[in-house]
Amino acid sequence: MASLSPRSVAVTDQILAVLREAAEPLATLEIERRAGYRPYGSPAYQMLRRLERMGQVERLKVPDMQSRYWRLAGGPGFVPPPARAHALRAGPPWRTTPDVTLCGYGTAGRRVVPLAEFDAMLAEPPPWTAVCPLCVSCRGGEMASWARDPVAVIHADAHAQPDSGARGALAAEFRALACLAAEYPERFRDLLEAEQVLQALGG
Ligand SMILES: [Zn+2]
């Protein structure tokens, strides 16, 4: 860098130091901020271009991002954001599998957290970038629970996405329940009458 003035050498050293410490590519503005320069009009951009021509840094074209991003030659790529968390929905009590997310999808390949953890994430101020927005809108208000509203639980399953397998599971379960009722008609009638009494009493 014999052709660079002492000030330019100082700037490039600073820029290279910032990029060396960065875990992922940085926007020009962020490099200026970390190097302690005032944004715009700083020599950082010119120096970055010069370093680029010298093969020491790389400029990254990022679609949908207005700023230019930079890294050391062969440096780190962008760190992908963590997968958004889904919450599990309540299922009928006899169900052991499959689990279904609040937004109606199967859990395979998705990050699913217990409802309490999901609610704790929503207790943080928005924006909630770490949670599934569909699950958030489904979460609004009270969760349908079997004890409070079995019809709502079944209704949600009936409208789940095909990949969840919930609707198929429900069909098999209903057929099995119908067989069970046919096999033990007196027991079924007793249980049903007991429920009807409870309903009449407002239970
Ligand atoms: Zn979701």
Boltz pocket constraint, residues with backbone or C-beta under 6 A from the ligand:
constraints:
  - pocket:
      binder: B
      contacts: [[A, 85], [A, 86], [A, 87], [A, 101], [A, 102], [A, 103], [A, 104], [A, 132], [A, 133], [A, 134], [A, 135], [A, 136]]
      max_distance: 6.0
